Amino acid sequence: MSELIMIKYGELTTKKANRKIFINTLTQNVEKALKGENVQITKDSVRMFIKCQNAKSIASKLQKIFGIHSIVIAYKVNNTINDVLNKALQIMDKNKQTFKVITKRADKNYPVHSMEYSRKLGGLILKNSNFKVDVHNPDITLTVEIRTEGTFIYTNEIKGAGGYPVGVAGKGLLMLSGGIDSPVAGYLTLKRGVNTEALYFESPPHTSLEAKNKVISLTKILNEYSGKIKLHIVPFTKIQEAIFKNCPDIYMITIMRRMMYRIAALYAEKIGAKILINGESIGQVASQTLDSMVCINSVTNMPVIRPVACFDKLEIIDIAKKINTYETSILPYEDCCTIFVPKHPVIKPQLNKCIEYEKNFDYQSLINEAINNIETITNFEENFDDLL
């Protein structure tokens, strides 16, 4: 016998004229996530329904799809109170003692109003069972949705990922490192519906293959929430070595970040991305003071989104643990941002000095060479022998 999952949209319902676009995008994302499953999907302006064979397994996959407010395993019966009563007594956990009824009358032509229906159904349950009513802290909340096509009842509501469906807000390019912050920034940006690709800077032999594979693993985890992320790997060795040879120690990190922004902005334009995304958090390190951000950001006019800018480290770690990136992020493999770090990097860099030091080497030709040799990974299901 097939089971029924009902999806509630949440924030999508505020979109009015654009609601259809949002729901259609969500449907496409659901279909992609459930590819290979034996399911039948239908939708309307307020609900999506999925007929399936293994509702619990399907529900766990749906929890990682942005645009879903909540998921319920529901039961559909005819719009008669006796049918609802019989099904309610079947699905209510007999090990529980107290209950309350919540009725939602989507079919406004149904003759009994919601409050009256809840009282009537609650009375019938009391009469035909050993349950007791507790409207404040019940063991079971029985929800009844009366719709024109039938009545749907359920006792458990699973929280969804929320946000907007990935793809409704255009494309962004995430500057992804192997640290804790940037994967969280990517997750939060995906939640706002931004179709995201990732850019990682590697500097072999100064950075290791393990560091690269660490970022591949992080991208694979983020892909569970999107399924669309491409990882672009920038060969950054020549640029980083040129900075080391030609710039004062205290300015190396600032100039390195300026080079990264230049490359990211150029590549974002190439792939049709409208914004850059990174994991910068105000004041966390020398390159993330307000003065540093202004100096670094001055190399591009492309908008830069910093989703964790005002989070403290513990808040970021909490999200990283929730989305399962934390344990990978703390693996001890250095990336570009942690090599050649001076003992006392400048925290209030001056723009005129950055421009002066950058004249010491031909960075534009190095940038062009790096962009021309970017490696792109799209298949995260293949076996990487050295993945961690």
N, C-alpha and C positions, 0 to 999 in steps of 0.2 A: 504493500500500500504506500503511495507517495505521501511525502510530508510537505508542509507548506511553510515557507519563510516569508515574513512581511517586513519590508524595509521602510523606515520613516526617514524623510529627507532632512528635516531640521532647517538649517540656514538657507537651503536652496529655495524654500517656499517664500522667502522675502524678495525674490528676484522679479516677480510680476511678469513684465513683458518678455524678459529673458529666461523665464523659468524653463521653457521647453528646451532651449539650448543646453542649459545646465543638466536637465534630467536625461536628455539624449546622450550627453557626454558621460554622465554617470553610468548609464546603461552599457555603453561601449566598454567602460572600464571594468564593470562587473562581468560582462561577457568574456573579456580578456582574462580576468583573474580566474574564471571558472571554466576556461577552455579545457575540453576533454571530459568534463563532468556531464552526467546525464541530467540536465536541468531544462526547465521550461520557464522563460522569463516574460512577464507581462508588467505593464506599468500604466499609471495615470498621473494626474497632476499632483497628487499628494502621497501616493504609495507605490511601491514596487513589490511584486509578488514572484516568488521563485518556487516552483514545484520541483522536488528533488527526492532522492532516496536516503540521503544521509545528512539530515538537517544540521546536526551538531558540527560535523566536519565542514560543511559549507559555511556555516555561521562564523567559524574561526577564520576562514579566508576573507570573509566580508568585513571583518573587524579592522582590516588594514587598508580598506578602500576609503579615501577621503570623499566627503559629500554625503556620507551616511550618518544620520544622527543616532539611530538605534535599530536593533535587529530583534525580531521576536519569532519564535516558533509558534505559529498560530494554528487554529483549527476553525474551519469554515462550516457553518451549519445554516439551516433555513432560518428565516426571520420570525420564528415563533419562540416564545419564552420557554416552552416545554423542551424544545430541541436544545436550546441554550443551557437549560438546567441540567439535562441529561449529560451533555458533553462536559459541563463544568464539574459535575460530580465525578466524572471519569478522570479528569486531568488534575484535580486538586489533590495535593499530596496528603495522604491519610495520616502521615506522621506529624503533620502540623495541627495546630489547635484553633487558631484564630484567622479571620479573613475580613476583607472588605471588598466591595464591588465598585468599580469605576466604569461608568457608561459614557461612550462617545457616540453621539447620534449624528453621523455624517449624512444620513438620509433624513432631511428635515421634514419629509412627508410621513415619516413613521409616526403613528398616532400617540405614542407614549413618550413623554419627555425624559431626558436623561436621569434626573434625580429620582423621578417616580419609578423609572425602570430599575434603577439600582436598588431602591427600597423593596420593590416587588420581588426581584430576583433574590436579593439577600434573605428575604423572609422565606422564600421557597427552599433555599439552601439550608437555613436553620431548621425548617420543618422536616427535611429529608436527610439530615446528616447529624453528626455530633460536633460540627464546627460551631464556634462562637464568634460573634462580631467584635472587632476591635478596629475602629476607624482611625486611631492614632498611630498604633505600632503593630500592624497585623503580621502574622506569619506568612500569609498569602494575600497578594493583591490580584484579584481577578478583574481583568480589563475586558470590556465588551465593546466592540466597534460595530455599530449597526450601519450597514451600507446597502445601497440598492440591490447589489448582486448577492447579498447574503450577510450573515453576521459572523464576525471573526472574534474569537476569544483566545486569551492567553494569560499565563501567570508569571512569566519571567520576561524581562526586557534587558537585552544585552547592549551595553554602550558601544556606539560606533566611533570611528575616528573623527567625525565632525568635519568642519571646513567645507571647501569647495572641491568638486571633481577636478583631478589633475587634467589640465589642458584647456580650461575655460579662460585662463588669464594670460595667455601668451607664453613665451619661452624665456628662461633665464639661464645664465651660466654660473654654476657654483664653483668657487675657488676652493677645492677640496684638498685638505692636508690629511695627515694621518692622526691628527689630534682629536680631542674630545669635542671641540666647539663647532667645527665646520660641518660634520655630519648632522648635528642637531639643527644648525642653520638650514641645511638642505631639507631636512624633514619638515621644519616649520614653514618653509617656502612652498613645498609640495602641498601642504595643508591649505594654502591659500589658492590652490588651483593652478600654480605655475608649472608648466612642463619644463623640467630641469635637465640640463646636461652638466657634466662635471669636468673640471680642468685640474690636473695634478702636475706639479713641477718636480722632476727628478734630476739628480745630479750625480750619476755614476762616474767614478767609483766612490764618490764621497757619500752618496746614499746607496743603500743596499737593495738587492732584489727583494729581500723580506719587507722592506719599507714599501716598495711598489705593490707587492702582493697584499700587504695590509690595507692599502687604499682600494685595491680591487675588491677585497672582502667587504669593506665598508660600503662601497658602491652597490655590491650585491644585496646587502641588507636594506639599503635605501630603495632598491628596486622592488622590494616586496610591497612598498607603498605606492609604487608608480608603474613599474614594468616598462618604462620608456627611457631610462637614463643611459646615455652613452658616456663613457669615460675617455677623455682625451688626455694623453700623457705628453708633456712638453719636455724636450731635452734641454735642460737649463745649465748644464755644466760649464760651457764656454762663457756664458754671461756671468755666472757666479764667480768663476775664476778671474775674469776681467775686473769685476768689482773689487775683489780681494787684492789684486795687484795695483789698481789705479786710484782707489779711494781711501780716505782715512778710516781707521777702524771704527770709530764711533758712528760713522755715517753708513757703514756697510748694509745694515739691516734696512734702513730707510730707503736707500737707493735700490736695494734688491726688491723691496716691495713696490717701488715705482716701476721697475722693469716688469714685474709680474702683472701689475695693473695695465701697463701698455699692451702686453701680450694678450691678456684676458679680454680687453676691450676690442682689440683688432679681431681676435678669433670669435668673439661674441657676434660681431657684425657679420662675419663670414658665415656663421650658422643660423643667423636670423634671430639671435637672442636680443631681448630689449633691455635687460638689466644684468648687472653683475651681483653675485650673492657671496657673502663670506661670513666667517664665524668670529669676526672681531667683536670684542667686548671692551667697553670703554675702560681704559686704565689698567687692563690686565697685564700687558707687557709694554715695553718701551715703544713699540711701533703702533700701539693702540691708545696712546694719549690723544687728546683732542688736537694738540699741535701737530703730532705725527700724522694723524688721519687727514688733516687739512693739507699738509705738505705732500703726502703720498697720493691723495685723491686728485690733486691738481693736474695729473697727467691725462685725465680723461673727463669728458663731459657726460659719459654714460652713467645713468643712475646706479648707485651702489646700495643694495639692500643688506642691512646687518640685523637679522632677526634676533640675535642674542645680545645686542649692544648694551642693553640695560639690565641684563640678567647677571646675578652673581654666579660664581663658579659652582656652588652647591646646587643652584637651580638648574644650571646646564647639565651637571652630572646626573641629576634626577631624571631629566628627559632622556639623556643618553642611555641610562639603565632601562628606562621604560621601552625604548625603541630597539634595544639590544645591540647598540654600537659601542657601549662603554668598554667591555672587556677586550674588544679588538683595538679600540683607540689607545688603551694604556700599554699595549705591547711595546717593548723597549727598542724600537727601530727608528733612527733619526731621519727626518725629512729635511728639505731645503731650509726650512725656517729655523732649524736647531743646529746647523753646522756653521762654522765660521762666525759664531756669535762672539762679539767683543765683550770684555768684562764689564764695561760701562757704556752701553749704547746711548746715543743722544735721545733725550726725551722731549726736547723742544727744538727740533730741527728747523733750520732756516732755508727757505725755498731757494734763495739766490746761491747759497752754498751748494745745494744739491745740483743745481744747473751747472755751476762751475765745475764740480767734480765729474759730472757726467760727460763733460767735454774732453776728458782725458782718454776716452776710448770710443770707438765707433760702435755704439750700442745698437743703432738702427739696423745695421747689416746683421748683427748677431741675433736681433729679434726676428728679422725676416727669415734667417736660416732656421731658427727654432720653430717658427710657425710652419715652415715648409716641411719639417720633419716630425710633426706631431703624429703620434701613434694613437689610433682609436680602437677601443674595445667595446663591442656591442653584445657579444655572446658571453653571458656570465654563467651559463650552464656547463660549458666545456670544462674539462679537468685541467686545472693548473697544478702541475706537480709540486710546486713549491708554496702553494697557498697554505696559510697558517691555520 
